[in-house]
Amino acid sequence: MTPVISALKKRFPTAEIDVLLYQETMPILSRNPQINKIWGLQRSLRGGKKLLHYVQLFSGLSSRKFDWVIHLSDQWNGAVLSRVLHHGEAVGIAYPRRLNGHWEKCFTRLTERAADNSMHAVEQNLLALKPLGIEVADQDKRCTMAIARQDREQVRVQLDALGVHDHYIVVHPAARWFFKCWEDDRFAEVIQTLANEGWTVILTGAPNEQEMQLVDSILSKVRSENVYSLAGKLSLNTLAALIEGARLFIGVDSAPMHMAAALQIDTVALFGPSKLNEWHPWMTRYIMLSNADFGEQVHPDSIDTSTHRRYLAEIPTQAVMEAVQSLLHPTDRAESSQKDASHHE
């Protein structure tokens, strides 16, 4: 959504822009200087606590007297807020499954919803600005990830404590949903190979039991003094600062992968049953490996997101290592390609 914010700020430099997010994702935008205030929606509350939270949230939002409200998701809570909060325009997206009259009444304008998996999420979000007469040039569609000085300083302290003072590679093997994860032994093989080549590798993961266990499982299969873990020891902001300093990011379809793209870090991204055209790394140098490239793949809409089954098992280690080497040594690969072409001629 940051290209939407940037486009609005470019067109209306004095406008105040507030953002409503789910509370756990607020840190990702908390350093963004273009945002006036971030509001957090708690989705884990139940009963009276949930009602009180919504009342307090609505009270705070209504005091802002917004001229425009732009709703980028298909969630009903945001749609209802769009209807009651705006004092001018409320723009929503014409999701086919929401076009039942009630959805349309929440907005003064609707923008088109692109065909499923035909357009990146960034470009879909930018379509919401068209009804307001805002067209965005390609060079202005880049995502941004703002990082504060204290985040960089904190990461530097953590790296110094590990004895890491040179180039490093960040590997983030986990995702919010387990079905997006690759095999532990294959990640371990990639990490071991990089460590044997002299690269420092830092594993990261969220401070929850599932991700910590996954990282521990990978570490148990690696034998090297060049491999470290900061899993569970970073906030989203310090994770961004760590990624910013990396030579390469290796990971699955996850928020940190999108953070790496926004920070312009070379990325190797492993995908299973995700909609690739909507969620691939955006406007950075990357190589994407899809499970579907190597075997059968189930349709993303058929996945039970609570499953513990993994759907990336068809991706071979060799293909990942080739992608990694291609990004780590692009000049060598280019020269090799030129030699091959010359020999062929």
MIBANU-583573 format. One record per residue (C-alpha): x, y, z; residue number from 1. Coordinates in steps of 0.1 Angstrom, whole numbers. Layout:
<pts>
[pt [X Y Z] NUM]
...
</pts>
This chain:
<pts>
[pt [0 0 0] 1]
[pt [30 24 3] 2]
[pt [28 34 -34] 3]
[pt [-8 45 -28] 4]
[pt [4 67 2] 5]
[pt [33 81 -19] 6]
[pt [10 89 -48] 7]
[pt [-15 107 -26] 8]
[pt [13 126 -8] 9]
[pt [28 136 -42] 10]
[pt [-5 149 -55] 11]
[pt [-15 166 -22] 12]
[pt [16 174 -3] 13]
[pt [-2 191 26] 14]
[pt [-28 163 31] 15]
[pt [-27 143 63] 16]
[pt [-28 106 57] 17]
[pt [-40 81 84] 18]
[pt [-38 43 79] 19]
[pt [-59 16 95] 20]
[pt [-42 -18 98] 21]
[pt [-45 -49 118] 22]
[pt [-26 -42 150] 23]
[pt [2 -68 146] 24]
[pt [13 -52 113] 25]
[pt [14 -16 125] 26]
[pt [52 -16 130] 27]
[pt [58 -22 93] 28]
[pt [46 14 85] 29]
[pt [54 30 119] 30]
[pt [86 47 106] 31]
[pt [69 60 74] 32]
[pt [72 98 74] 33]
[pt [43 102 50] 34]
[pt [18 88 74] 35]
[pt [2 111 100] 36]
[pt [-12 84 123] 37]
[pt [-16 47 123] 38]
[pt [-47 31 138] 39]
[pt [-47 -6 149] 40]
[pt [-76 -30 146] 41]
[pt [-74 -59 171] 42]
[pt [-88 -91 155] 43]
[pt [-82 -114 185] 44]
[pt [-107 -98 208] 45]
[pt [-141 -114 217] 46]
[pt [-173 -104 233] 47]
[pt [-174 -72 253] 48]
[pt [-137 -64 248] 49]
[pt [-142 -65 211] 50]
[pt [-172 -42 213] 51]
[pt [-154 -17 235] 52]
[pt [-124 -18 212] 53]
[pt [-146 -10 181] 54]
[pt [-164 18 200] 55]
[pt [-131 34 210] 56]
[pt [-116 30 175] 57]
[pt [-146 45 159] 58]
[pt [-146 74 183] 59]
[pt [-110 82 175] 60]
[pt [-114 78 138] 61]
[pt [-145 99 136] 62]
[pt [-128 128 153] 63]
[pt [-105 131 124] 64]
[pt [-133 141 100] 65]
[pt [-117 124 69] 66]
[pt [-124 140 35] 67]
[pt [-116 107 17] 68]
[pt [-115 71 28] 69]
[pt [-99 45 5] 70]
[pt [-105 9 14] 71]
[pt [-81 -16 -2] 72]
[pt [-93 -49 11] 73]
[pt [-124 -70 9] 74]
[pt [-130 -69 47] 75]
[pt [-165 -58 59] 76]
[pt [-152 -39 90] 77]
[pt [-133 -15 67] 78]
[pt [-162 -12 44] 79]
[pt [-186 -2 72] 80]
[pt [-161 23 85] 81]
[pt [-157 38 50] 82]
[pt [-194 44 49] 83]
[pt [-196 62 83] 84]
[pt [-163 80 84] 85]
[pt [-159 99 51] 86]
[pt [-170 135 46] 87]
[pt [-164 135 9] 88]
[pt [-154 104 -11] 89]
[pt [-152 67 0] 90]
[pt [-135 45 -26] 91]
[pt [-137 7 -25] 92]
[pt [-128 -21 -48] 93]
[pt [-155 -40 -67] 94]
[pt [-148 -75 -55] 95]
[pt [-171 -98 -74] 96]
[pt [-181 -118 -42] 97]
[pt [-190 -85 -25] 98]
[pt [-213 -69 -51] 99]
[pt [-245 -76 -33] 100]
[pt [-259 -40 -28] 101]
[pt [-247 -37 8] 102]
[pt [-211 -34 -3] 103]
[pt [-218 -8 -29] 104]
[pt [-237 13 -4] 105]
[pt [-206 16 17] 106]
[pt [-188 37 -10] 107]
[pt [-193 67 -32] 108]
[pt [-171 52 -59] 109]
[pt [-159 17 -68] 110]
[pt [-128 8 -88] 111]
[pt [-124 -23 -109] 112]
[pt [-111 -55 -95] 113]
[pt [-87 -71 -119] 114]
[pt [-91 -107 -129] 115]
[pt [-79 -132 -104] 116]
[pt [-41 -135 -104] 117]
[pt [-37 -112 -134] 118]
[pt [-22 -81 -117] 119]
[pt [2 -75 -88] 120]
[pt [-14 -64 -55] 121]
[pt [5 -31 -58] 122]
[pt [-11 -22 -91] 123]
[pt [-45 -34 -79] 124]
[pt [-43 -11 -49] 125]
[pt [-32 18 -72] 126]
[pt [-64 13 -92] 127]
[pt [-83 27 -62] 128]
[pt [-68 61 -70] 129]
[pt [-82 62 -106] 130]
[pt [-117 73 -95] 131]
[pt [-100 103 -78] 132]
[pt [-82 113 -110] 133]
[pt [-48 101 -99] 134]
[pt [-27 82 -124] 135]
[pt [6 68 -112] 136]
[pt [37 64 -135] 137]
[pt [56 32 -134] 138]
[pt [86 47 -118] 139]
[pt [64 58 -89] 140]
[pt [50 24 -81] 141]
[pt [79 12 -60] 142]
[pt [71 1 -24] 143]
[pt [90 18 4] 144]
[pt [102 6 39] 145]
[pt [113 33 62] 146]
[pt [138 25 89] 147]
[pt [147 46 119] 148]
[pt [183 52 131] 149]
[pt [176 34 164] 150]
[pt [166 3 145] 151]
[pt [199 2 127] 152]
[pt [219 9 158] 153]
[pt [201 -19 177] 154]
[pt [208 -44 149] 155]
[pt [245 -33 148] 156]
[pt [248 -40 185] 157]
[pt [233 -75 179] 158]
[pt [256 -82 150] 159]
[pt [286 -71 169] 160]
[pt [277 -94 197] 161]
[pt [276 -123 172] 162]
[pt [310 -112 158] 163]
[pt [294 -104 124] 164]
[pt [312 -74 108] 165]
[pt [311 -81 71] 166]
[pt [287 -92 44] 167]
[pt [259 -116 54] 168]
[pt [229 -134 39] 169]
[pt [195 -134 56] 170]
[pt [174 -166 54] 171]
[pt [138 -163 66] 172]
[pt [124 -198 62] 173]
[pt [90 -193 79] 174]
[pt [57 -179 70] 175]
[pt [25 -171 89] 176]
[pt [10 -202 72] 177]
[pt [29 -234 74] 178]
[pt [19 -246 39] 179]
[pt [41 -219 24] 180]
[pt [73 -234 40] 181]
[pt [100 -254 23] 182]
[pt [116 -286 37] 183]
[pt [139 -280 66] 184]
[pt [167 -303 53] 185]
[pt [168 -285 20] 186]
[pt [171 -251 37] 187]
[pt [198 -266 58] 188]
[pt [217 -279 27] 189]
[pt [215 -244 11] 190]
[pt [227 -227 43] 191]
[pt [255 -253 48] 192]
[pt [267 -248 12] 193]
[pt [268 -210 16] 194]
[pt [286 -213 50] 195]
[pt [312 -237 34] 196]
[pt [318 -210 7] 197]
[pt [326 -185 35] 198]
[pt [293 -166 36] 199]
[pt [279 -155 69] 200]
[pt [242 -167 72] 201]
[pt [217 -153 96] 202]
[pt [184 -170 102] 203]
[pt [154 -151 113] 204]
[pt [119 -159 124] 205]
[pt [90 -145 145] 206]
[pt [90 -151 183] 207]
[pt [63 -177 182] 208]
[pt [66 -214 189] 209]
[pt [60 -227 153] 210]
[pt [86 -205 137] 211]
[pt [112 -210 165] 212]
[pt [108 -247 162] 213]
[pt [112 -245 124] 214]
[pt [144 -225 127] 215]
[pt [158 -248 154] 216]
[pt [151 -278 132] 217]
[pt [171 -262 104] 218]
[pt [200 -252 127] 219]
[pt [202 -288 140] 220]
[pt [211 -299 105] 221]
[pt [239 -273 100] 222]
[pt [275 -275 112] 223]
[pt [293 -242 108] 224]
[pt [306 -213 128] 225]
[pt [294 -190 100] 226]
[pt [257 -196 107] 227]
[pt [238 -176 134] 228]
[pt [202 -172 145] 229]
[pt [183 -140 154] 230]
[pt [150 -158 154] 231]
[pt [127 -144 180] 232]
[pt [151 -116 188] 233]
[pt [140 -90 163] 234]
[pt [109 -67 160] 235]
[pt [96 -61 125] 236]
[pt [115 -28 125] 237]
[pt [148 -43 135] 238]
[pt [142 -72 111] 239]
[pt [139 -46 83] 240]
[pt [172 -30 95] 241]
[pt [189 -64 93] 242]
[pt [175 -71 59] 243]
[pt [186 -37 47] 244]
[pt [222 -46 53] 245]
[pt [221 -80 37] 246]
[pt [238 -90 5] 247]
[pt [209 -114 -3] 248]
[pt [176 -124 11] 249]
[pt [164 -160 8] 250]
[pt [128 -169 19] 251]
[pt [93 -180 12] 252]
[pt [62 -161 4] 253]
[pt [60 -139 35] 254]
[pt [60 -104 48] 255]
[pt [98 -103 53] 256]
[pt [101 -112 16] 257]
[pt [81 -82 6] 258]
[pt [102 -61 30] 259]
[pt [133 -72 13] 260]
[pt [118 -62 -21] 261]
[pt [109 -28 -8] 262]
[pt [144 -24 5] 263]
[pt [158 -33 -29] 264]
[pt [176 -64 -17] 265]
[pt [184 -92 -41] 266]
[pt [159 -119 -33] 267]
[pt [154 -156 -39] 268]
[pt [118 -163 -32] 269]
[pt [102 -198 -29] 270]
[pt [65 -201 -37] 271]
[pt [40 -229 -33] 272]
[pt [2 -225 -38] 273]
[pt [2 -187 -39] 274]
[pt [-10 -164 -67] 275]
[pt [23 -156 -82] 276]
[pt [12 -126 -103] 277]
[pt [-3 -109 -73] 278]
[pt [24 -116 -47] 279]
[pt [58 -120 -63] 280]
[pt [86 -97 -51] 281]
[pt [79 -62 -65] 282]
[pt [104 -40 -83] 283]
[pt [136 -55 -71] 284]
[pt [161 -80 -86] 285]
[pt [148 -114 -77] 286]
[pt [145 -150 -88] 287]
[pt [113 -168 -80] 288]
[pt [110 -205 -78] 289]
[pt [76 -220 -78] 290]
[pt [67 -255 -68] 291]
[pt [45 -256 -99] 292]
[pt [77 -253 -120] 293]
[pt [88 -288 -108] 294]
[pt [57 -307 -102] 295]
[pt [20 -306 -96] 296]
[pt [6 -278 -76] 297]
[pt [-28 -275 -59] 298]
[pt [-49 -243 -65] 299]
[pt [-43 -216 -39] 300]
[pt [-81 -213 -32] 301]
[pt [-83 -249 -22] 302]
[pt [-58 -247 6] 303]
[pt [-69 -251 43] 304]
[pt [-46 -224 57] 305]
[pt [-45 -241 91] 306]
[pt [-29 -273 77] 307]
[pt [6 -283 87] 308]
[pt [13 -299 54] 309]
[pt [39 -282 32] 310]
[pt [34 -276 -5] 311]
[pt [69 -267 -17] 312]
[pt [84 -302 -17] 313]
[pt [89 -303 -55] 314]
[pt [115 -275 -54] 315]
[pt [149 -291 -56] 316]
[pt [179 -278 -36] 317]
[pt [200 -275 -67] 318]
[pt [176 -251 -84] 319]
[pt [177 -229 -53] 320]
[pt [215 -229 -51] 321]
[pt [217 -220 -88] 322]
[pt [194 -190 -82] 323]
[pt [214 -180 -52] 324]
[pt [247 -181 -71] 325]
[pt [232 -162 -100] 326]
[pt [223 -133 -77] 327]
[pt [255 -135 -57] 328]
[pt [277 -136 -88] 329]
[pt [258 -119 -116] 330]
[pt [289 -109 -135] 331]
[pt [303 -144 -135] 332]
[pt [269 -157 -148] 333]
[pt [268 -130 -175] 334]
[pt [304 -138 -187] 335]
[pt [295 -175 -187] 336]
[pt [265 -169 -208] 337]
[pt [285 -148 -232] 338]
[pt [311 -176 -236] 339]
[pt [284 -201 -241] 340]
[pt [268 -180 -268] 341]
[pt [302 -174 -285] 342]
[pt [310 -211 -285] 343]
[pt [276 -219 -299] 344]
[pt [282 -195 -328] 345]
</pts>
